[in-house]
Amino acid sequence: MIDPVALLQQMIRYDTTNPPGNEHDAVRHIESILKEAGIETQLFALDSARPNLIGRLPGTGTAPPLLMHAHIDVVPTAHQPWTHDPFGGEIIDGYIWGRGALDMKGGAVMMVDAMVKLAASGEKPAGDIILAIVADEEDGGNLGARFLVEQHPEVFAGVRYAIGEFGAFPITLAGVRFYPIQIAERVSVKFDLTMRGEGGHGSLPVHGEAMARLGRTLRRLDRKRLPVHIVDANRMMLEAMIEHTGGAPQRALRSLLSERTAAATLAALRSQLGVLEPVMRNTVSPTIVQGGTKDNVIPSEVRLQLDGRMLPGLTAESFAQEVQHLVGRHVEVSHTTESISALREPDMGLFDLLAAIVKERDPQGVPVPFLLPAVTDGRWFNQLGIQHYGFLPMSLPDDFAFQKTVHAANERIPVTALHHGCESILDLLRRYRG
Ligand SMILES: [Zn+2]
């Protein structure tokens, strides 16, 4: 029988750092486990070193197929102060250590484990269970989820709901243990800012030109915030939180529901509500500065790139206008975005079952719909009309800062959390009725 702990240790030991990815061996390993369990598999690859695996367990056909998707690539570990080998997969003090333990080889293992155990039990699920183990999520998904959705959409025919990263682990806020379950995510928009001015010889200084404009722009970006927007996903999230809090925290959350009062509340309560900041507004982070080619030549043009993230339901054009307004008219602003069609409203049809599974394991916990500030492969499956839920249930100790170890040093998962996830997902597969 499959041992999820040993399987996660093995998965971590395959170095699937993306770039370059090299997901092949890890994917073939999972393929062999599925085959051994009698589960039908198919491989789809744009690059043979980076295949995607589909496993399918037939259901009785009384419900549409249910999709589980997990990426098997990971982000780099270079220049990070790791205490233990990031590709060692060691078990230390009850944690499995290594890159991908949380994001998201741990999640992939939960899905594989649940599917294999369901197959072994002989029980037939209501709908086919489709497992997609994909490459390339951490570098845009072009060889992974995007490729599958665009070139092999027939694989996902009839699917209405999917689970994947992230959600269903505890975050304590205002004394309440919330379990956010992702129902929507922000959209990535890249900005290119150009600042121009008089150039010349380094021995003859200029003032107020391109470099000074860069300084002023960075200062504005640091000090100011873009406007707050209430969209479906953050409204549903706030309403659910308001229902389960009281007193001052409840009043604060309620004031976030109004675009008129939200910005002031966020500014006043940054230490408590900072975690909500990126789900209440579009944001931009300056990431790359380019300017100057020689130490004695004053550049007449300096460029600044911003990593922009937009709330679902807004347009990139309106986002660009917000950025232009913030940086001022002396800066030229251009933007590019993934050609993804408009996001639909969240389809909450599976939410109650997911919430029930969480709640049965923690009666004091409060599952809430969640708008993820980042992007996941969920956006690609959205293109097929599939509602993605972030659902990788984990029990975590109160002092474990999930957000601080994902993509960072010392990524690790409690052994108990991995088992919790395996059991919760198996429960979902058994109870899913469409
Ligand atoms: Zn991930």
Boltz pocket constraint, residues with backbone or C-beta under 6 A from the ligand:
constraints:
  - pocket:
      binder: B
      contacts: [[A, 71], [A, 103], [A, 104], [A, 137], [A, 165]]
      max_distance: 6.0
